[in-house]
Amino acid sequence: MYDQFVGLTFGQLNRCQSLNDISAGIGVSEVFFDDLGLKQSPARSTMSDGNSKRDWRVFESLYYRLLSHYKTVLKKYHNTHIIKEIKDKSIKLIDSSVISLCLAMFDWAEFRTAKGGVKLHTVWDDMLMIPEVVNISEAKVHDRYGFDQLIFPKGTIIVEDRAYFDFSLMLNRIKAENVFVTRIKSNTTYETIEELDLPDGIDQNILKDEVIRLTSDKAVETGISEHKLRLVHIYKEDENKVIAVITNQLDWEYNTIAELYKKRWDIELFFKAIKQNLQVKTFWGTSENAVKSQIYVALICYLLLELIKRTIAKIPMAFSNLSEKIRFCLYHYLSLDYVCNEVREGARKVTIKKQREIVFETDLFSG
């Protein structure tokens, strides 16, 4: 298991395109793979067998154990935006992202007629700024059913997109004393009970704040129609559109609701970071087990890189910048402090004394 994990991690950090790349890359230096704790560089066939036979849940378990171990440190060094009115509340962001696969090669991952894929269902903890729960399903699974459990401990705030807009789910969360902040579907019918006042001249992006009651037959059938809810209409200037956000919290400032929904951008940035900087688009095996193993190793790498970025880097650093530095420093035995804080863009001059002269006895490039 250790050899397999080392190989897959190297492949992630070095953006390898194939198992052959991983095998060749680790095998470049005997000193290197000996220092990694390997008796030999991993063979392509051995890694392929591991991808097929070693249960992906091993890597899933390792991710959660690392998350549990470093949870306190990750919270201490988070850089999330604190909303004053709810600064002590637990906030969970829920979303999913599809990773496309070639249906001809990954026939188990049928998505659409000529397209395959898997879906990464994610619960993002706002204080950790790390995925707290991840489920990998076939891409055709609806977001709403990506998790068996979408009810959280009392007082938890849940922020999500309209894919999770569901009357029964909303009702169960009210009973569990969860607060949901969800984008409402455009065809939802409701009646306005009260339109709340908005201060003049400030917060021009908040167009309307109202207390409503859902009125559709399905709302009446489920019982959600018996509860007063709140609807905040937010203008998004960058997209030139209005977003209507529904919540069961009637007392908070309207800006708190708007800022909570804005936090969804954090989970979108996570999906973007993992797809652009780790290897979750090109896969080293075609089985479901191989794909899930590779994705969970990518999540482990994301967690460890975030830990390094938050605790060792002395200046703010983009995830993409750190992952690139790690990639080209893998073989150089540099300290993480040096990689994070000394390796920079731009030309450098030689500042150390030469130990010996290199003498070229033969001109290799002449006829």
LUMZA-461821 format. One record per residue (C-alpha): x, y, z. Coordinates in Angstrom, 3 decimals. Each point is the difference from the previous one (the first is absolute). Layout:
N
rec c1 = X; c2 = Y; c3 = Z
...
END
This chain:
367
rec c1 = 0.000; c2 = 0.000; c3 = 0.000
rec c1 = 2.857; c2 = 2.409; c3 = 0.867
rec c1 = 1.711; c2 = -0.455; c3 = -3.376
rec c1 = -3.297; c2 = 0.586; c3 = -1.794
rec c1 = -0.712; c2 = 3.141; c3 = 2.003
rec c1 = 3.494; c2 = 1.403; c3 = -0.616
rec c1 = -0.347; c2 = -0.644; c3 = -3.734
rec c1 = -3.445; c2 = 1.595; c3 = -0.273
rec c1 = 1.061; c2 = 2.986; c3 = 2.113
rec c1 = 3.086; c2 = 0.552; c3 = -2.148
rec c1 = -2.247; c2 = -0.162; c3 = -3.057
rec c1 = -2.291; c2 = 2.648; c3 = 1.462
rec c1 = 2.722; c2 = 2.403; c3 = 1.073
rec c1 = 1.974; c2 = -0.421; c3 = -3.210
rec c1 = -3.084; c2 = 0.096; c3 = -2.305
rec c1 = 0.908; c2 = -3.324; c3 = -1.595
rec c1 = -2.048; c2 = -1.055; c3 = -3.011
rec c1 = 0.381; c2 = -3.775; c3 = 0.380
rec c1 = 1.240; c2 = -2.793; c3 = 2.252
rec c1 = 3.067; c2 = -0.217; c3 = -2.237
rec c1 = 0.759; c2 = 3.644; c3 = 0.832
rec c1 = -0.276; c2 = -0.757; c3 = 3.729
rec c1 = 2.244; c2 = -3.045; c3 = -0.252
rec c1 = 2.633; c2 = 1.820; c3 = -2.073
rec c1 = -0.186; c2 = 3.153; c3 = 2.113
rec c1 = 0.578; c2 = -1.743; c3 = 3.320
rec c1 = 2.632; c2 = -2.273; c3 = -1.535
rec c1 = 2.167; c2 = 2.877; c3 = -1.270
rec c1 = 2.078; c2 = -0.105; c3 = 3.184
rec c1 = 0.705; c2 = -2.983; c3 = 2.222
rec c1 = 0.750; c2 = 2.395; c3 = 2.837
rec c1 = -3.386; c2 = 1.634; c3 = -0.486
rec c1 = -2.151; c2 = -3.137; c3 = 0.208
rec c1 = 2.140; c2 = -1.381; c3 = 2.828
rec c1 = -0.676; c2 = 3.194; c3 = 1.961
rec c1 = -3.701; c2 = -0.452; c3 = -0.738
rec c1 = 0.185; c2 = -3.301; c3 = 1.855
rec c1 = -0.336; c2 = -2.154; c3 = -3.116
rec c1 = 2.128; c2 = -3.068; c3 = -0.646
rec c1 = -0.392; c2 = 0.528; c3 = -3.734
rec c1 = -1.698; c2 = 2.433; c3 = -2.321
rec c1 = -3.597; c2 = -1.068; c3 = -0.592
rec c1 = -0.652; c2 = -2.019; c3 = -3.141
rec c1 = -2.860; c2 = 1.041; c3 = -2.235
rec c1 = -1.563; c2 = -3.470; c3 = 0.189
rec c1 = 0.138; c2 = -0.022; c3 = 3.808
rec c1 = -1.723; c2 = 3.386; c3 = 0.236
rec c1 = -2.605; c2 = -1.090; c3 = -2.548
rec c1 = -0.792; c2 = -3.099; c3 = 2.083
rec c1 = -0.231; c2 = 2.179; c3 = 3.102
rec c1 = -2.434; c2 = 2.353; c3 = -1.730
rec c1 = -2.202; c2 = -2.942; c3 = -0.908
rec c1 = 0.152; c2 = -2.000; c3 = 3.219
rec c1 = 0.823; c2 = 2.315; c3 = 2.924
rec c1 = -3.290; c2 = 1.363; c3 = 1.322
rec c1 = -0.328; c2 = 3.770; c3 = -0.482
rec c1 = -1.470; c2 = 0.247; c3 = 3.500
rec c1 = 3.549; c2 = -0.308; c3 = 1.362
rec c1 = 0.786; c2 = 3.442; c3 = -1.413
rec c1 = -3.397; c2 = 1.360; c3 = 1.038
rec c1 = 0.722; c2 = -1.094; c3 = 3.584
rec c1 = 3.465; c2 = 1.552; c3 = -0.124
rec c1 = -1.479; c2 = 3.335; c3 = -1.140
rec c1 = -2.417; c2 = 0.099; c3 = 2.930
rec c1 = 2.685; c2 = -1.029; c3 = 2.502
rec c1 = 2.284; c2 = 2.787; c3 = -1.205
rec c1 = -2.887; c2 = 2.459; c3 = 0.142
rec c1 = -0.775; c2 = -1.038; c3 = 3.574
rec c1 = 3.664; c2 = 0.233; c3 = 1.016
rec c1 = 0.572; c2 = 3.474; c3 = -1.462
rec c1 = -3.467; c2 = 1.446; c3 = 0.666
rec c1 = 1.130; c2 = 2.274; c3 = 2.832
rec c1 = 2.910; c2 = 1.410; c3 = -2.001
rec c1 = -2.103; c2 = 0.539; c3 = -3.121
rec c1 = -2.602; c2 = 1.922; c3 = 2.005
rec c1 = 2.661; c2 = 2.097; c3 = 1.709
rec c1 = 1.514; c2 = 1.118; c3 = -3.305
rec c1 = -3.142; c2 = 0.393; c3 = -2.100
rec c1 = -0.544; c2 = 3.171; c3 = -2.019
rec c1 = -3.763; c2 = -0.107; c3 = -0.412
rec c1 = -2.080; c2 = 3.161; c3 = 0.090
rec c1 = -1.614; c2 = 0.332; c3 = 3.439
rec c1 = -3.605; c2 = 1.237; c3 = 0.026
rec c1 = -0.353; c2 = 1.841; c3 = 3.315
rec c1 = -3.616; c2 = -0.857; c3 = 0.738
rec c1 = 0.674; c2 = -3.742; c3 = -0.217
rec c1 = 3.723; c2 = -0.166; c3 = 0.808
rec c1 = -0.369; c2 = -2.949; c3 = 2.398
rec c1 = -2.315; c2 = -2.073; c3 = -2.189
rec c1 = 0.914; c2 = -3.145; c3 = -1.939
rec c1 = -0.369; c2 = 0.593; c3 = -3.754
rec c1 = -0.098; c2 = -2.767; c3 = -2.601
rec c1 = 0.081; c2 = 0.637; c3 = -3.744
rec c1 = -1.426; c2 = -2.783; c3 = -2.162
rec c1 = 0.637; c2 = -0.389; c3 = -3.719
rec c1 = 1.136; c2 = -2.476; c3 = -2.629
rec c1 = 2.151; c2 = 0.001; c3 = -3.113
rec c1 = 0.126; c2 = -2.373; c3 = -2.948
rec c1 = 3.295; c2 = -1.517; c3 = -1.154
rec c1 = -0.390; c2 = -1.100; c3 = -3.616
rec c1 = 1.094; c2 = -3.447; c3 = -1.180
rec c1 = 0.098; c2 = -1.615; c3 = -3.414
rec c1 = -2.987; c2 = -2.351; c3 = -0.089
rec c1 = 1.757; c2 = -2.391; c3 = -2.400
rec c1 = 2.750; c2 = -0.594; c3 = 2.593
rec c1 = -2.008; c2 = 0.455; c3 = 3.214
rec c1 = -3.198; c2 = -1.848; c3 = -0.936
rec c1 = -1.061; c2 = -0.327; c3 = 3.669
rec c1 = -0.273; c2 = 3.823; c3 = 0.283
rec c1 = -2.876; c2 = 0.626; c3 = -2.395
rec c1 = -1.235; c2 = 3.575; c3 = 0.164
rec c1 = -1.589; c2 = 1.024; c3 = -3.266
rec c1 = -0.392; c2 = -1.687; c3 = -3.384
rec c1 = 3.608; c2 = 0.477; c3 = -1.095
rec c1 = 1.590; c2 = 1.246; c3 = 3.202
rec c1 = 1.209; c2 = -1.495; c3 = 3.248
rec c1 = 0.964; c2 = 1.517; c3 = 3.303
rec c1 = 0.111; c2 = -0.094; c3 = 3.763
rec c1 = -1.356; c2 = 2.593; c3 = 2.379
rec c1 = 1.851; c2 = 1.336; c3 = 3.011
rec c1 = -2.623; c2 = 0.743; c3 = 2.688
rec c1 = 1.563; c2 = 2.199; c3 = 2.671
rec c1 = -0.823; c2 = 1.419; c3 = 3.414
rec c1 = 2.429; c2 = 2.875; c3 = 0.585
rec c1 = 0.617; c2 = 1.157; c3 = 3.573
rec c1 = 0.328; c2 = 3.788; c3 = 0.057
rec c1 = 2.405; c2 = 0.161; c3 = 2.951
rec c1 = 2.211; c2 = -2.849; c3 = -1.238
rec c1 = -0.181; c2 = 1.245; c3 = -3.605
rec c1 = 0.393; c2 = -3.646; c3 = -0.983
rec c1 = -2.506; c2 = -2.620; c3 = -1.233
rec c1 = -1.355; c2 = -1.633; c3 = 3.146
rec c1 = -2.020; c2 = -2.698; c3 = -1.769
rec c1 = 0.455; c2 = -1.260; c3 = -3.565
rec c1 = -2.005; c2 = -2.526; c3 = -1.964
rec c1 = 0.917; c2 = -1.093; c3 = -3.520
rec c1 = -2.929; c2 = -1.246; c3 = -2.070
rec c1 = -0.862; c2 = -0.499; c3 = -3.636
rec c1 = -0.603; c2 = 3.386; c3 = -1.604
rec c1 = -3.665; c2 = -0.777; c3 = -0.688
rec c1 = -0.806; c2 = -0.021; c3 = 3.742
rec c1 = -1.923; c2 = 3.195; c3 = 0.831
rec c1 = 1.704; c2 = 2.395; c3 = 2.410
rec c1 = -2.876; c2 = -0.349; c3 = 2.469
rec c1 = 0.735; c2 = -3.723; c3 = 0.383
rec c1 = 3.787; c2 = 0.237; c3 = 0.142
rec c1 = -0.042; c2 = -0.557; c3 = 3.771
rec c1 = -2.122; c2 = -2.313; c3 = 2.125
rec c1 = -0.051; c2 = 2.617; c3 = 2.747
rec c1 = -0.525; c2 = 3.734; c3 = -0.558
rec c1 = -1.232; c2 = 0.828; c3 = 3.505
rec c1 = 2.584; c2 = 1.427; c3 = 2.399
rec c1 = 0.334; c2 = 0.645; c3 = 3.754
rec c1 = -2.200; c2 = 2.695; c3 = 1.537
rec c1 = 1.038; c2 = 3.538; c3 = -0.923
rec c1 = 1.915; c2 = -0.936; c3 = -3.163
rec c1 = -0.314; c2 = 2.395; c3 = -2.953
rec c1 = -0.220; c2 = -1.669; c3 = -3.412
rec c1 = 0.714; c2 = 1.945; c3 = -3.188
rec c1 = -0.759; c2 = -1.564; c3 = -3.374
rec c1 = -1.198; c2 = 0.564; c3 = -3.554
rec c1 = -3.493; c2 = -0.634; c3 = -1.376
rec c1 = 0.798; c2 = -3.649; c3 = -0.820
rec c1 = -0.654; c2 = -0.660; c3 = 3.702
rec c1 = -3.292; c2 = 1.931; c3 = 0.087
rec c1 = -2.336; c2 = -2.690; c3 = 1.333
rec c1 = -3.123; c2 = 0.486; c3 = 2.153
rec c1 = 0.422; c2 = -3.171; c3 = 2.074
rec c1 = 3.660; c2 = 0.747; c3 = 0.634
rec c1 = -0.822; c2 = 3.572; c3 = 1.051
rec c1 = -2.674; c2 = -1.240; c3 = 2.407
rec c1 = 2.327; c2 = -2.575; c3 = 1.581
rec c1 = 2.656; c2 = 2.660; c3 = 0.478
rec c1 = -2.484; c2 = 2.293; c3 = 1.722
rec c1 = -0.862; c2 = -2.852; c3 = 2.372
rec c1 = 3.729; c2 = -0.612; c3 = 0.637
rec c1 = 0.515; c2 = 3.754; c3 = 0.656
rec c1 = 2.357; c2 = 0.365; c3 = -2.945
rec c1 = 0.105; c2 = 3.290; c3 = -1.902
rec c1 = -0.029; c2 = -0.379; c3 = -3.780
rec c1 = 0.972; c2 = 2.661; c3 = -2.517
rec c1 = -0.974; c2 = -1.352; c3 = -3.401
rec c1 = -0.569; c2 = 1.489; c3 = -3.425
rec c1 = -3.697; c2 = -0.296; c3 = -0.840
rec c1 = -1.179; c2 = -1.549; c3 = -3.270
rec c1 = -1.414; c2 = 2.556; c3 = -2.431
rec c1 = -3.358; c2 = -1.768; c3 = -0.415
rec c1 = -0.753; c2 = -0.144; c3 = 3.744
rec c1 = -3.391; c2 = 1.433; c3 = 0.961
rec c1 = -0.385; c2 = 1.957; c3 = 3.227
rec c1 = -1.907; c2 = 2.841; c3 = 1.617
rec c1 = 1.633; c2 = 2.998; c3 = 1.646
rec c1 = -1.026; c2 = 0.457; c3 = 3.622
rec c1 = 2.148; c2 = 3.051; c3 = 0.704
rec c1 = 2.566; c2 = 2.041; c3 = -1.903
rec c1 = 2.779; c2 = 1.095; c3 = 2.352
rec c1 = 1.463; c2 = 3.501; c3 = -0.128
rec c1 = 3.387; c2 = 0.577; c3 = -1.595
rec c1 = 2.140; c2 = 3.004; c3 = 1.050
rec c1 = 0.235; c2 = 2.735; c3 = -2.647
rec c1 = 3.286; c2 = 0.660; c3 = -1.759
rec c1 = 1.952; c2 = -3.078; c3 = 1.161
rec c1 = 0.305; c2 = -3.622; c3 = -1.102
rec c1 = -1.411; c2 = 0.688; c3 = -3.443
rec c1 = 0.578; c2 = -3.639; c3 = -0.962
rec c1 = -2.861; c2 = -1.071; c3 = 2.325
rec c1 = -3.142; c2 = 0.608; c3 = -2.050
rec c1 = -2.689; c2 = -1.479; c3 = 2.226
rec c1 = -0.321; c2 = -1.731; c3 = 3.377
rec c1 = -3.313; c2 = -1.683; c3 = 0.734
rec c1 = -1.709; c2 = -2.539; c3 = 2.243
rec c1 = -1.854; c2 = -2.571; c3 = -2.081
rec c1 = -2.045; c2 = -3.174; c3 = 0.121
rec c1 = 0.364; c2 = -2.741; c3 = -2.633
rec c1 = -3.371; c2 = -0.720; c3 = -1.621
rec c1 = 0.348; c2 = -2.811; c3 = -2.562
rec c1 = -1.923; c2 = -3.250; c3 = 0.390
rec c1 = 3.224; c2 = -1.833; c3 = 0.768
rec c1 = 0.901; c2 = 2.573; c3 = 2.669
rec c1 = -3.399; c2 = -0.523; c3 = 1.627
rec c1 = 0.352; c2 = -3.775; c3 = -0.275
rec c1 = 3.408; c2 = -0.085; c3 = 1.723
rec c1 = -0.994; c2 = 2.524; c3 = 2.665
rec c1 = 2.677; c2 = 2.585; c3 = -0.794
rec c1 = -2.802; c2 = 2.460; c3 = -0.870
rec c1 = -0.775; c2 = 0.328; c3 = 3.712
rec c1 = 3.358; c2 = 1.671; c3 = 0.665
rec c1 = 0.916; c2 = 3.604; c3 = -0.628
rec c1 = 3.149; c2 = 0.325; c3 = -2.085
rec c1 = 2.101; c2 = 2.884; c3 = -1.183
rec c1 = 0.962; c2 = 0.920; c3 = -3.550
rec c1 = 2.893; c2 = 2.375; c3 = -0.698
rec c1 = 0.479; c2 = 1.254; c3 = -3.574
rec c1 = 3.660; c2 = 0.734; c3 = -0.766
rec c1 = 1.296; c2 = 1.728; c3 = -3.131
rec c1 = 3.237; c2 = -1.494; c3 = -1.347
rec c1 = 1.621; c2 = 2.781; c3 = -1.979
rec c1 = 2.741; c2 = -2.185; c3 = -1.526
rec c1 = -2.617; c2 = -2.291; c3 = -1.565
rec c1 = -2.721; c2 = 2.656; c3 = -0.375
rec c1 = -2.671; c2 = -2.178; c3 = 1.584
rec c1 = -2.119; c2 = -0.237; c3 = 3.124
rec c1 = 0.367; c2 = -2.956; c3 = 2.362
rec c1 = -2.823; c2 = -0.803; c3 = 2.412
rec c1 = 1.172; c2 = -1.739; c3 = 3.187
rec c1 = -2.450; c2 = -1.719; c3 = 2.355
rec c1 = 0.658; c2 = -0.645; c3 = 3.688
rec c1 = -1.843; c2 = -0.987; c3 = 3.164
rec c1 = 1.904; c2 = 2.659; c3 = 1.981
rec c1 = -2.300; c2 = 3.019; c3 = 0.431
rec c1 = 2.011; c2 = 2.117; c3 = 2.427
rec c1 = 3.503; c2 = 0.481; c3 = -1.415
rec c1 = 1.065; c2 = 3.076; c3 = -1.948
rec c1 = -0.711; c2 = -0.334; c3 = -3.720
rec c1 = 3.711; c2 = 0.523; c3 = -0.676
rec c1 = 0.812; c2 = -3.068; c3 = 2.084
rec c1 = -2.161; c2 = -2.099; c3 = -2.317
rec c1 = 1.641; c2 = 1.541; c3 = -3.075
rec c1 = 3.526; c2 = -0.536; c3 = 1.371
rec c1 = -0.788; c2 = -3.593; c3 = 0.879
rec c1 = -1.089; c2 = -0.772; c3 = -3.538
rec c1 = 3.092; c2 = 1.757; c3 = -1.330
rec c1 = 2.112; c2 = -2.517; c3 = 1.935
rec c1 = -0.951; c2 = -2.604; c3 = -2.618
rec c1 = 2.865; c2 = 1.449; c3 = -2.025
rec c1 = 2.436; c2 = -1.720; c3 = 2.416
rec c1 = -1.132; c2 = -3.469; c3 = -0.998
rec c1 = 0.026; c2 = 0.991; c3 = -3.671
rec c1 = 3.637; c2 = 1.079; c3 = 0.419
rec c1 = 0.780; c2 = -3.391; c3 = 1.535
rec c1 = -1.417; c2 = -1.848; c3 = -3.020
rec c1 = 1.961; c2 = 2.294; c3 = -2.298
rec c1 = 3.238; c2 = -0.479; c3 = 1.985
rec c1 = -0.121; c2 = -3.778; c3 = 0.089
rec c1 = -0.844; c2 = -0.290; c3 = -3.710
rec c1 = 2.663; c2 = 2.448; c3 = -1.149
rec c1 = 2.864; c2 = -0.955; c3 = 2.312
rec c1 = -0.405; c2 = -3.692; c3 = 0.789
rec c1 = -0.558; c2 = -2.997; c3 = -2.220
rec c1 = -3.747; c2 = -0.637; c3 = -0.131
rec c1 = -0.567; c2 = 0.371; c3 = -3.732
rec c1 = 2.463; c2 = -2.573; c3 = -1.340
rec c1 = -0.342; c2 = -3.362; c3 = 1.724
rec c1 = 2.538; c2 = -2.792; c3 = 0.470
rec c1 = -2.566; c2 = -2.798; c3 = -0.081
rec c1 = -3.474; c2 = -0.513; c3 = -1.456
rec c1 = -1.704; c2 = -1.923; c3 = 2.804
rec c1 = -2.289; c2 = 1.664; c3 = 2.528
rec c1 = 2.475; c2 = -0.987; c3 = 2.709
rec c1 = 2.919; c2 = 1.661; c3 = -1.812
rec c1 = -1.925; c2 = 3.239; c3 = -0.584
rec c1 = -1.187; c2 = 0.308; c3 = 3.597
rec c1 = 3.462; c2 = -0.861; c3 = 1.350
rec c1 = 1.567; c2 = 2.723; c3 = -2.124
rec c1 = -2.557; c2 = 2.609; c3 = 1.038
rec c1 = 0.421; c2 = -0.735; c3 = 3.713
rec c1 = 3.793; c2 = 0.211; c3 = -0.326
rec c1 = -0.539; c2 = 3.367; c3 = -1.706
rec c1 = -2.099; c2 = 1.086; c3 = 3.002
rec c1 = 2.792; c2 = -1.114; c3 = 2.359
rec c1 = 2.486; c2 = 2.066; c3 = -2.010
rec c1 = -2.366; c2 = 2.980; c3 = 0.098
rec c1 = -0.284; c2 = -0.269; c3 = 3.782
rec c1 = 3.784; c2 = -0.246; c3 = 0.501
rec c1 = 0.734; c2 = 2.869; c3 = -2.395
rec c1 = -2.571; c2 = 2.169; c3 = 1.781
rec c1 = 1.632; c2 = -0.886; c3 = 3.323
rec c1 = 3.415; c2 = 1.018; c3 = -1.344
rec c1 = -1.381; c2 = 3.202; c3 = -1.556
rec c1 = -1.686; c2 = 1.110; c3 = 3.217
rec c1 = 2.675; c2 = -0.923; c3 = 2.536
rec c1 = 3.357; c2 = 0.454; c3 = -1.781
rec c1 = -0.475; c2 = 2.680; c3 = -2.661
rec c1 = 0.739; c2 = 3.409; c3 = 1.542
rec c1 = -1.853; c2 = 1.965; c3 = -2.650
rec c1 = -3.393; c2 = -0.769; c3 = -1.597
rec c1 = 0.418; c2 = -2.498; c3 = -2.809
rec c1 = -2.376; c2 = -1.371; c3 = -2.604
rec c1 = -0.581; c2 = -3.749; c3 = 0.064
rec c1 = 1.066; c2 = -0.202; c3 = -3.657
rec c1 = 3.266; c2 = 1.774; c3 = 0.777
rec c1 = 0.904; c2 = -2.386; c3 = 2.828
rec c1 = -0.933; c2 = -3.132; c3 = -1.942
rec c1 = 2.209; c2 = 1.139; c3 = -2.881
rec c1 = 2.941; c2 = 0.661; c3 = 2.324
rec c1 = -0.391; c2 = -3.413; c3 = 1.593
rec c1 = -0.049; c2 = -1.591; c3 = -3.447
rec c1 = 3.326; c2 = 1.353; c3 = -1.172
rec c1 = 1.675; c2 = -0.287; c3 = 3.416
rec c1 = -0.851; c2 = -3.673; c3 = 0.598
rec c1 = 3.488; c2 = -1.294; c3 = -0.800
rec c1 = 2.017; c2 = 2.772; c3 = 1.614
rec c1 = -0.187; c2 = -0.875; c3 = 3.719
rec c1 = -0.952; c2 = 3.560; c3 = 0.891
rec c1 = -1.683; c2 = 0.849; c3 = 3.296
rec c1 = -3.669; c2 = 0.950; c3 = -0.141
rec c1 = 0.922; c2 = 3.368; c3 = 1.479
rec c1 = 2.384; c2 = 0.588; c3 = -2.911
rec c1 = -2.550; c2 = -1.163; c3 = -2.584
rec c1 = -2.750; c2 = 2.207; c3 = 1.438
rec c1 = 2.004; c2 = 3.098; c3 = 0.849
rec c1 = 3.187; c2 = 0.077; c3 = -2.083
rec c1 = -0.918; c2 = -1.426; c3 = -3.389
rec c1 = -1.244; c2 = 2.951; c3 = -2.026
rec c1 = -0.468; c2 = 1.100; c3 = -3.582
rec c1 = 2.741; c2 = 1.909; c3 = -1.780
rec c1 = 3.673; c2 = -0.478; c3 = -0.783
rec c1 = 2.520; c2 = -0.891; c3 = 2.699
rec c1 = 3.767; c2 = 0.446; c3 = 0.015
rec c1 = 2.574; c2 = -2.495; c3 = 1.193
rec c1 = 0.953; c2 = 0.879; c3 = 3.589
rec c1 = 1.874; c2 = -3.149; c3 = 1.030
rec c1 = 3.623; c2 = -0.846; c3 = -0.761
rec c1 = 0.616; c2 = -2.601; c3 = -2.640
rec c1 = 1.342; c2 = -3.220; c3 = 1.455
rec c1 = 1.558; c2 = -1.194; c3 = -3.228
rec c1 = 0.333; c2 = 0.945; c3 = -3.619
rec c1 = -1.846; c2 = -2.031; c3 = -2.602
rec c1 = 2.333; c2 = -0.729; c3 = -2.931
rec c1 = -1.519; c2 = -1.008; c3 = -3.303
rec c1 = 2.691; c2 = -2.129; c3 = -1.670
rec c1 = -2.058; c2 = -0.699; c3 = -3.128
rec c1 = -2.216; c2 = 2.278; c3 = -2.021
rec c1 = -3.090; c2 = -2.193; c3 = -0.220
rec c1 = -1.775; c2 = 2.253; c3 = -2.462
rec c1 = 2.607; c2 = 0.349; c3 = -2.746
rec c1 = 0.233; c2 = -2.212; c3 = -3.042
END
